[in-house]
Amino acid sequence: MAGCEVYKNNPVAPLANVSRRIDSLNEAKKQTEAALQNGASYSVNASFVKNTVNGKTIRMLAYNGQIPGPILRVHQGGNIKINFTNNLDEPTTIHWHGLRLDNANDGVPDMTQPPVNPGGTFTYSLKFPDAGLYWYHPHIREDYQQELGMYGLIWVEPTDPKTFAQVNQTEFLALDDILFSGNDVYPFDKERINHTLMGRFGNLMLVNGSTGYSLTAKKNAVVRLAMVNTANTRVFKVGIPGVKMKLVGGDSGGYLKDHYVDNITLAPSERAIVDVQFSKSGTYRIKHLGPETQYDLGTVSVLNTPTDQDYSEAFKTLQTRPN
């Protein structure tokens, strides 16, 4: 996939102390969902894995061996504990992005907590006062740790079932990019960030850690796309030509009023909750609409079989929520 030509012919000497070996590493696992009830405890660990990206098997980092990490599904008003273990060779923390929680659990090293050193543990106590989409990621060396796979999504189920309209299915999309140079990622420096600020633009577009994202829906289905931009630098502009999209929520849960859109622009760390109706069978492409080039992010295959439950009327309604 095209992009970042500035790096194409730029020879780079290996940077010291950053191992890229994959022998003895476990394969990255398929992403799972963890349905957590109020008061539950759940274990999360950070570790090295080997993962195949665009046909290249490389050394990456993961939560619970998964890229992205597990989707945490919780209930509004509830609370859980996360028992975190750091199996990396450097310090890390987990930042719970967007959640309103006690400062001591925010995951900012040397401000709200000490860094979790290799082999160390930390218990996070999380509260979920607001419904909607959130995510988690490191707050140490995001340019390296987050870039190589340490991110995961959180869905907070609303207490009021009318917060969001009913849909036929909900899909979670972690949007990302990664910079390859030859058969591996562009090198990292163990001691310093070797690109500006939080990281660098990639030349491969990823959805849920893969270049081949796809989903299947029935004809006339309303699909909720819960999207997070997990990229370090890139702004994504997401569109699905040929369908109508309804923006229903974002960084602060549900919007005051739904509205129809042609596309969604997401800066790094931003979230969007978008309902899409596929009224005709066929194949639809999810695209990143760059300023000069359009990139395929994935496909939606819509079957000729009608959906079991028709939510067309709900999709036509632009819902207004109390302030």
C-alpha positions, 0 to 999 in steps of 0.5 A: 500500500502506498504512503510515506515514500520518504522512507522507501530508499532510506537505509537505516542502521539497526538501533541498539538494544531493540530486539526484533527476534521472533524465535520462542515467541507465541503467535498473537491470538485472535481478539476476544471479548470479555463481558465483565459484571459489576465488581468483577476482577480481570487480569491483563498482561503485556507481553511480546508476541509474533504477529503476521502483518501483510504477509510479514511475521514480526515481533510485536507487543500485546495485551493478553497475547491479542492485537488489539487487546481484549474488548472489555464489555461493562455496564454503565454505573458499574466498577471492576478491578484490572490486575495488570502484569508487565511482562515486557523488558521495560516499564509501562502503565495502562491509561484508560482513555476517556473514562471518568475515574479516580486520578490514582487509576489514570495510568500516568507514570510518576504523576498518578502512579509509579511506572510498572517495571518489568515483572511488576504488577498494578491493580486498577480500580475502574468506574464507568459512569458514562455509556459509550466507547472508550479505550486503553493503551500505554502511557510510556513510550506510546511511539513504540508500545502502542505502535506495536499493538498495545491498545484495546477497546471498552464498550460501556453498555447504557443503563437506559436502553433508549440511549442508542437505537436498536441495531442488528449488530455492533462491530468494533474497529480499531483504526491504525497504521504502521510503518514498514521498511523492508520486511520489518517495521521501521526501527525504534530506539530503546532510549529515545523517540526517533520520530516527532512527538508520539510517533510516525505515519505508517505506510500500511493501514490497519483495522483491528491489527490487520490489512484484511478486515471484513465483516458480513451483514444481511440485507437491510441490516443496521450495523453499529460501527464503534470506531477508535483512532489508535494511530500515533499520528494519522488522522483518519477520514472514514467513509463507505461509498453507497450507504447512508451513515448516521453519527450517534456518538463519540468521545463523550458517549451519545451526541445530543442529536444524531445526524447523517454524515458522508464520512467521519474524521477522527484525530488520534485517540478520537472515537465515533459511534456510527450506525450504517444501513445496508439496504442492498446486497453486495460488497461495500468498501470501508475507505480512508479518504486521504487528501490525495489518495483513497485507501481501502480499510476493509470490506462489508459483504452484504448477503441477499438474505433479509435481516431477521429484524428490520430497524429501518424506522429507527434508522430514519429517526434522528434521536435527541438526547437530554442535555 
